[in-house]
Amino acid sequence: MLKAVIVDDEPLARDELGYLLRRTGRVQIVGEADRLEQAVEQIRSSCPDVVFLDIQLDHESGLEIARGLMTKREEHHPAIVFATAYDEYALQAFDLNAADYILKPFEEERVRQMVEKITAMAGIPRQSASAESVDAAKSAERKDRLAITVDERILLLPVRQILYMAYENGRTIIATENQVYRVNEPLASLERRVGNTAIVRVHRAYLVNLDSITEIEPWFHSTCNLILKNGSRVPVSRTYLKELKQLLGF
């Protein structure tokens, strides 16, 4: 299993990349950062196998982090993968011995190819069939209630009552038919905690309960909106549309 740190100043971009990396079954996210100083500390404390760097951070550059890692005289040097929306920095990236360079918006197949490449470079063997069976058995345990912290209270929310979860205006919201809760926990963290339930990701900013969908509304550029039983609309992005079609059979 590759240990990874993601460095990006956009929370939604970190969430999306983290989601795609975890779906490979080969990557464990051990740290996230949105600025240079925090990134250096995360890398130093977690000793990752690979660091995913956005190049243009807020008033800082991921290239500087890469240069710093190159100059450190330490036995452990993580592989560097630049994950950015800009292709014009590719030459600089490979001058810094970057292992790979992936572009936003991320494509799942491209992420899988990159993970296979980094895994081979790190000399990490494939997981055995028996270990995969144990992991599958663990993931098969269904979660009926979700503990959330609201106004210094811990609420136990039945998962079946959740319609959707979303990242809006810097907060994560959890919507039921009768209530909307605002929590500080990142959407990616909630996604991990409701794994193997009917709640799945359909957009970089949305998770939806499949059992709450009453209608699928076609939208622009081969995307769609999901109409939920309380009338709410949840967008589906192209990244997640294929998997949703498989789950719902349309």
N, C-alpha and C positions, 0 to 999 in steps of 0.2 A: 504494500500500500504506500503510495507516494504521500508525503507530508507537504502541504502547500500553504503559502501565505499569499493573499491577494492584496495588492496595493492599488487603490483607485479612489478618487475623491467623490465619485458618484455612487451612493448606496445601492441604487437599482442595478447599476452595472456590476457591482460586486455580487449582488444577489443572483443575477442571471448567470454569471460565469460560475459561481459556486454551485448553482443548481446543475448546470451541465457537467461540471467536473464530478460531482457526486454521482450523477447518473451513470458514469462510466464504471463505477464500482471499484475504481483503482486509486482514488484520491481522497485523502482526509484533509479537510481545511483546518489548519491549526492556528491560523491568525489572519486578521484583516486590519488594514490601516488606510487612512485617507490623507496622510501627509508624511513627509520624509522622516522626521524625527521619530514618529510613532512606528513607521515601517522598519527603521533600523533596530529599534528595541524589540519588535516582534520577531524579526529575523534572528537576532542574537539570542533571544530566550527560547525559541521553539526549534531552532536548527532544522529548517525545512529542507526537503530535497529539491524543491522548485519554488521560485518566486514569480508571480505574475504581476507585471508592472505596467500601469498606464503611463504613457510618456508625459502627457500634459496634466499635471496635478495643479491644484490651486496655488499659483505663484511659485511653483516648484517644478522640478523635472525628474521623471523616473530615470532618465539617463544618468543623473547624478548618483542615484542609489546604485545603479549598475556599476558605475565607475568606482564607487566606494567599495563595493563587494570585491571587485577585481584587485584592488590595491591592498586589501587586508591580508596579512600573513597568517592565515589560519588553515588548519587541516581541512575543515569543512567549508566547501564553496558550493552553494546551491546553484542549480541550473536557473537561468534567467529566460523567461518567456515574456516578450512584450505583448500586451493586450490593449490595443488602442484603435481609435477611429482614423488614425492618420497613417497613410502608407509611405509618406515622404521621408520618414525617419528610418526606414528599413536598413539602409546602408550603414548608418551610424550604429544601429542596433547590432548588426552582425560584426562590425568592427570591434564591438565590446564582447564578442564571443557569445552572443545570445543563442540559446538552443533553438528558439523558434520565435515566430512573429505572427500573431493572429489579429484579425481585424474585426471591429464592431460593425454591425451587429453580428454576434457570434453565431456560427452555424454548428449544429451538434456534431455532424460527421467530421468537420474540421477539428473540433475540440477532441474528439475520440482519437483521430489520427495523431494529433500532437501528444496526447497522453501516452499512447503506445510508444511513441518515439522516446519520450522522456523516461518512461519506465525501463525501456531497453538500455538507455544510456546509464541509468542508475543501477542496472544489474539486479533489479527486483524481479523475482520469479513470479509466474502466474499463480494465483490462489488455487489450492488443491480443490478437487471436487468435494471432499468431505468438509472442508472449511466453508465452501460455498453453501453446502447443505445446512450447516449450523447457522450461518448468517441468514439464510432464507427462513429457517424455523423461527429465529428471533424476530425477523421482520413481519412474520405472519401473526404475531400477537397484536390483536386489535386494541385500539385505544378508544374507550367509550366516553371519557371526560377529559377536558383540557383545563388545567389550572392556570388562571391568568391573574395578574395583579392590577387592580383598579382602585385608585384613591386609597392606597395603603391597605386594601383588603384583598384577600385571595379568594377568588370565585372559582367554583368548579362548574364549568360550562359543558353540558352534554354536547358532544361533537355533532350528533344528528341535528341539533337545533341551529348550527352555524350555516348561514347561507353563503357567505364569502368572507375573505380577508383581503385587505388592500393596504397599500402604502400611499398615503395622501398627506400632502403638506407637512412632511417631516415626521409624521406619526403613523403607526400601524392601527388600522381599525378592524374590528371583528363584528360583523353584522349578523344578527338573528332576525326573525320576523318582527319582533317587538322591541328590539333594543340594538343600539350601536355602542360598542365599547371601544375606548381609545387606550392603547397600551404603548409602552416604550420598547417592548421586545421587537427586534427586527423580524421582518417577514420571513426571511430565510430560516431563522431559528424556530418560528412557529411551524413552518413547513416540515422541518425535521420531526417536530413533536407530534404532528398529525399524520406521519407516514403510515401507509397501509390502511388508510381510511378512504372514504369517498371524496375527501378533499384533495384536489390536485391543482397544480399550477397551470394557468392558461395564458398568462401574460407576465411580463417581468414585474408588474406591480399588483397582480391579482392571483389569489387562490380561490377556487370555487367548489362548493359541494355539489357533486354530480347529481345527487338525489333532489336537489332544489331547482334543477333546470326544467322549465316547462316548454320553452321554445328556442329555436336557433334561428337567428336573423342574419342572412347574408349581408356582408358589408363590403367596403372597397378593398381592392388589391388582394382578393382571395382570403380575406379574413371574415370574421363574423362577430356578432354580439350574442351573448346568452341572456335570455329573458328568464328571470327567476320567479318563483311562486309569489313573491311579494311585489312584483313589478320592476324590481331593480334590473339594470342592464350592466353586464360585465363584458368587457372586450376580450377577444381572443387574438393573440398575435400569430403571425405565420410560423414562428419558432415552435409553437405548441399545438398548432392546428392538426397536424398529422396524428399525433398521439391522441388528441381528443376524439378525432374521428374513429380511431380504433376502439377507444373506450366506450363510445356511445353507439357505434355501428351505423354511421351515416356517411 
